[in-house]
Amino acid sequence: MWDVRPGRLGLFVLVGGMSQRRRWFVVAVVLFIGALAAAALVQSTRGHGTHRPVPPQGVLGPVLLVPGYGGGTAGVERLAERIRATGRPATVVGLPGDGTGDLRAQAEVLNGFVDAALAAGAPSVDIIGQSAGGVVARLWVQEFDGAHKARRVITLGSPHHGTQLALAGSVFAPDACPVACQQLTLGSRFLADLRTPVQNPPMWLALWTTQDQTVTPPASGGLEGGLSLPVQSICPDLRVAHSALPTNPVVTRMVLAAIGPGPLVRPAAELC
């Protein structure tokens, strides 16, 4: 009836010669350490599916689109329609509240959509994040083991390094700058905690426009560790504002090429 598995017998012998009080103390310490180890294991595996293989690049799954700050879906819905027209499932993620709350909560919602797709048999997902939605996708990859769930992540005009607009709001109109706004200010602790450069997998493409007046400076849309470029570096004459990135026909062609079965490469000038 004694448990004599390796490691257990030595403990039994050790406490056998102690007084009852010391035996209870040793047992309590062992149980406490065991509880800490179990808690650490749970925490380290939170949101992680490390038993899953890295998604193959040539096998396509559904596409999830994450709206930007404020949660408006009109632009990403149009992009989703274009993706569906190619025969791939595409779903716009509904963000909690009005999309201005904690970006961590938004990442948890995204994870629910991802896990539902994987549970339904999807081999992986592709994520497209518009504006702040790209930052949500980045946080999701970091905190929810996106390397084993997402094949590719595309961000469109995302303030990866913050935006002066949010900084101005937090300084001059703090009551009008909710949590997400504060998290997207230049130099915020939230952005500092994001892993930079991003790790591959998944494969990353960050597209942004030099004419952005919402994410300022526009180069904040660049992302270290991924394929990152302004759309004007491919199409110099292209004029596209921040909010038009998901609906612009040229940008749409770039996105469709980027989520295709081939390798992720720099968009071709023929797409202009």
C-alpha positions in Angstrom: 0.0 0.0 0.0 3.0 2.3 0.1 3.9 4.4 -2.9 7.4 3.4 -3.8 7.7 5.1 -7.1 11.1 6.8 -7.7 11.5 9.8 -5.4 8.7 8.7 -3.0 10.6 6.1 -1.1 13.5 8.4 -0.3 11.1 11.0 1.2 9.4 8.2 3.3 12.7 7.2 4.7 13.7 10.7 5.4 10.7 11.7 7.4 10.4 8.3 9.2 13.1 9.3 11.7 11.7 12.7 12.5 9.5 13.8 15.3 5.8 14.1 14.5 5.9 17.9 14.4 8.9 18.0 12.0 7.3 15.3 9.8 4.2 17.4 9.5 6.3 20.4 8.6 8.3 18.6 5.9 5.0 17.2 4.4 3.5 20.7 4.4 6.6 22.1 2.6 6.5 19.3 0.0 2.8 19.8 -0.7 3.3 23.6 -1.0 6.2 23.2 -3.5 4.1 20.7 -5.4 1.2 23.2 -5.6 3.5 25.9 -6.8 4.9 23.6 -9.5 1.4 22.7 -10.7 0.4 26.4 -10.8 3.5 27.2 -12.8 2.7 24.4 -15.3 -0.8 25.7 -15.8 0.4 29.2 -16.3 3.1 28.2 -18.7 0.6 26.3 -20.8 -2.2 28.9 -20.7 -3.5 29.3 -24.2 -0.8 27.2 -25.6 -1.3 24.1 -27.8 2.3 23.1 -28.1 1.2 19.6 -29.0 0.2 21.0 -32.4 2.7 21.0 -35.2 3.7 24.3 -36.9 1.1 24.9 -39.6 2.3 24.0 -43.1 2.6 27.0 -45.4 1.0 25.3 -48.4 -2.2 24.2 -46.6 -4.9 26.9 -46.4 -7.3 27.3 -43.5 -10.0 30.0 -42.8 -9.2 33.7 -42.5 -10.0 35.8 -39.5 -10.2 39.5 -39.8 -9.8 41.8 -36.7 -11.2 45.3 -36.9 -9.4 48.4 -35.7 -9.9 50.8 -32.9 -13.6 51.5 -32.3 -14.6 48.1 -33.7 -16.1 49.3 -37.0 -16.4 46.4 -39.4 -17.4 47.9 -42.7 -13.9 48.0 -44.2 -12.9 44.5 -43.1 -16.3 43.1 -44.2 -15.6 44.2 -47.7 -12.2 42.6 -47.6 -13.7 39.4 -46.2 -16.1 39.4 -49.2 -13.2 39.5 -51.6 -11.6 36.6 -49.7 -14.7 34.5 -49.8 -15.0 35.1 -53.5 -11.7 33.1 -53.8 -13.4 30.1 -52.1 -11.9 30.6 -48.6 -13.9 31.0 -45.5 -13.4 34.5 -43.9 -14.9 35.7 -40.6 -14.8 39.2 -39.1 -14.1 38.9 -35.4 -16.6 40.8 -33.3 -14.7 42.7 -30.6 -16.1 43.2 -27.1 -17.8 46.5 -26.4 -17.0 49.2 -28.9 -13.5 48.0 -29.6 -11.8 50.7 -27.4 -11.3 48.5 -24.3 -8.3 46.5 -23.2 -6.5 45.0 -26.2 -5.7 42.0 -24.0 -9.4 41.2 -23.7 -9.7 41.6 -27.5 -6.8 39.1 -28.0 -8.8 36.6 -25.8 -11.8 37.0 -28.0 -9.7 36.4 -31.1 -8.3 33.3 -29.4 -11.9 32.0 -29.0 -12.5 32.4 -32.7 -9.2 30.7 -33.5 -9.8 27.7 -31.2 -13.4 27.3 -32.6 -11.9 27.1 -36.1 -9.3 24.6 -35.1 -11.8 22.5 -33.2 -14.0 22.4 -36.3 -11.0 20.8 -38.2 -9.1 23.8 -39.7 -5.4 23.0 -40.1 -4.5 26.6 -39.1 -5.8 30.2 -39.6 -4.6 33.3 -41.3 -5.1 36.5 -39.4 -5.6 40.0 -40.9 -5.6 42.9 -38.5 -6.7 46.4 -39.5 -5.1 49.2 -37.6 -5.2 48.3 -33.9 -6.5 44.9 -34.9 -3.0 44.1 -36.1 -1.6 44.9 -32.6 -4.3 42.6 -31.2 -3.2 39.9 -33.6 0.4 40.4 -32.5 -0.5 40.1 -28.8 -2.5 37.0 -29.6 0.4 35.3 -31.3 2.6 36.1 -28.3 0.2 35.1 -25.5 -1.8 32.3 -27.1 0.9 30.2 -28.9 0.1 31.6 -32.4 3.1 29.9 -33.8 1.2 26.6 -33.6 -2.2 28.1 -34.7 -1.6 30.7 -37.3 0.0 30.3 -40.7 0.3 33.9 -41.6 -0.5 37.3 -40.1 -1.1 40.4 -42.2 -1.4 43.8 -40.6 -2.8 46.9 -42.3 -1.7 50.3 -41.0 -1.2 49.0 -37.5 0.4 51.2 -34.9 3.0 48.7 -33.8 5.1 51.5 -32.2 2.1 53.6 -31.2 0.6 56.8 -32.6 1.0 60.5 -31.8 -2.8 60.8 -32.1 -3.3 58.5 -29.1 -0.5 60.3 -27.2 -2.2 63.7 -27.8 -5.5 62.2 -26.7 -4.1 60.9 -23.5 -2.4 64.2 -22.7 -5.0 66.8 -23.7 -8.3 64.8 -23.5 -7.7 61.9 -21.1 -11.4 61.3 -20.5 -11.7 60.7 -24.3 -8.8 58.3 -24.4 -10.0 54.9 -23.1 -7.8 51.8 -22.4 -7.0 50.9 -25.9 -6.1 54.5 -26.7 -3.7 54.6 -23.7 -2.2 51.3 -24.8 -1.4 52.6 -28.3 0.4 55.8 -27.1 4.0 56.2 -28.2 6.2 54.6 -25.6 3.4 52.8 -23.7 4.3 50.0 -21.4 1.8 47.8 -23.3 3.7 48.2 -26.6 7.1 47.8 -24.8 5.9 44.3 -23.6 5.3 43.1 -27.1 8.0 40.9 -28.5 10.2 42.7 -31.0 11.2 41.6 -33.5 8.3 39.2 -34.0 9.2 35.5 -34.3 8.6 33.2 -37.2 6.4 31.2 -37.5 3.8 32.5 -38.2 4.9 34.4 -41.4 4.3 38.2 -41.1 3.4 40.9 -43.6 3.0 44.5 -42.4 1.5 46.9 -45.0 1.1 50.6 -44.3 0.7 53.9 -46.2 3.0 56.9 -46.2 -0.2 59.0 -46.4 -1.5 57.8 -43.0 -2.8 60.6 -40.9 -4.2 58.4 -38.1 -1.2 56.3 -37.3 1.5 58.9 -37.0 4.3 58.7 -37.8 3.2 56.4 -40.6 6.3 54.3 -40.3 4.9 53.1 -37.0 3.1 50.6 -39.2 6.4 48.8 -39.8 7.1 45.6 -38.0 10.6 44.2 -37.2 11.0 40.5 -37.9 8.4 40.3 -40.7 8.1 41.5 -44.3 7.3 45.1 -43.8 6.8 47.9 -46.3 4.7 50.9 -47.3 2.4 50.1 -50.2 4.0 53.1 -52.0 7.3 51.3 -52.2 5.6 48.9 -54.6 3.1 51.4 -56.2 4.7 54.9 -55.9 1.6 56.7 -57.3 -0.9 54.9 -55.1 -2.9 57.3 -52.9 -4.6 55.5 -50.0 -5.6 56.8 -46.5 -5.5 54.9 -43.3 -9.1 53.9 -43.2 -9.1 52.8 -46.9 -6.4 50.2 -46.6 -8.8 47.3 -46.3 -10.9 48.4 -49.2 -8.4 49.7 -51.7 -8.3 47.4 -54.7 -4.5 47.4 -55.0 -4.0 46.7 -51.3 -6.6 43.9 -51.6 -4.7 42.3 -54.4 -1.6 42.4 -52.2 -3.4 40.8 -49.3 -4.9 38.1 -51.5 -1.5 37.2 -52.9 0.0 37.2 -49.3 -2.5 34.7 -48.0 -2.2 32.4 -51.0 -0.6 28.9 -51.0 2.7 30.2 -52.3 5.6 31.6 -50.3 5.1 35.0 -48.6 7.2 37.3 -50.8 7.4 41.0 -51.5 4.3 42.1 -53.5 4.9 42.4 -57.2 4.6 45.7 -59.1 2.1 43.9 -61.4 -0.4 44.2 -58.6 -0.5 48.0 -58.9 
